[in-house]
Amino acid sequence: MADTVYVLKDALKEVWYAPSVWEGWQRWRAWLRQARDSGLAPLQRFAKNLGRYIRGILASANFPMHTSLLEGVNNRIKVIKRMAYGFRDSDYFFLKIKAAFPGKVR
């Protein structure tokens, strides 16, 4: 039982990091078939719930996005906000944010 779960865990990572949507879909179908055939009710429930999000998971092949970049942007904005404490000019605040990320905003 534990061996099956570990094998499926590694196979699920392969779905997540597929090089294309088509390849990810093929890997997902194989993974789903293995999960259903495992006979483990919790794993089958997990597969059913994960199926609702498969389009978003597979979209990561075309649009790889990591939260580390987003966290860095959020942190930098918080620092700018702390430095501007007491100022009431929100236009200036947004200009400072745009200046902090040149080339990222239109």
N, C-alpha and C positions, 0 to 999 in steps of 0.2 A: 504494500500500500504506500509506504513512505517513498519507495523507489519511484513509483509511478508519478507521485506528486513532484518530486525533484526533476524528473525527466520533463514533465509538462511545464514546470517553471522555466527551465532553460529554453524549451521550445517556444514559450510565450515571449521571451526576450527576443527571439529571432523574428517574431511577427512585428514587434515594436520597432525594430531597427532594420526593417526590410529596405532594400535599395530602391524599390519602386512600388507603386500601389498594386500593380498586378501580382508581383512576387509576394507582397504582404497578404493579399487576398488568398493566394494559393497556400501560404503558410498557415493563415488563419483557419481555412477549411480543414486542413490536415490536423491542426491542433484541436479544433472543435470536435472532429470525429474521434480523436483519441480521448478527449475529455468525456464525451458521451459513452464511449465504449469502456471506460474505466470502471463503471459501476459504483463510483463514489458519489453519493448524493450531494455532499457539500461542493465538490468540484463541478458537478453538473449544474448546480444552482449558480455558482460563480461564472461558469461559461455562459449561461443564459443571460445573466446580468451584464457581463462584459460585452455580449453581442449588441447591446443597445448603443455602445460607444465605438463600435468597430470603424465606422466611417471617419470619426475624428482621429482614431489611432492610425489608420492607414493614411490619412492626410498628412501625417508627420513625415511621410516619405517625400512629399513634394514641398512641404513647408517646415523644415526642421527648426524648431524653436526651443530654446532652453530657458528655464526660469532664471538662470544665473544672470543673464543680461538684463532681464526685467528687474531683478532685485537690485542690481547695481544702479540702474536708472532711478528707481524709487529711493534708494539711499541717498543719492546725490541731490535729488529734489528736497528731501527732508533736511539735508545740511543747508541748502540755500534758504529754506524756510526758516530754519533756526537763526541763520545769520541776519535775516530780514525782520526779525521779531520787532514789533512796534511800528513798522512802516505800514501805511494803509493803502499804498498805491499798488493795486493788483496788476495793472498793466506793466509796471516796472518788474514785478515778480515774474511774470510770464516771459518778459524779455530776458531776464537773467537765466531762466530755464532754457530758453532757446539758445542763448549764448553758450551755455554749458555743454550743449550737444550740437556742435556745428555740422551741418550736412545731414542731420537726421530729421529735421523738420522743414516743412515747406512754408 
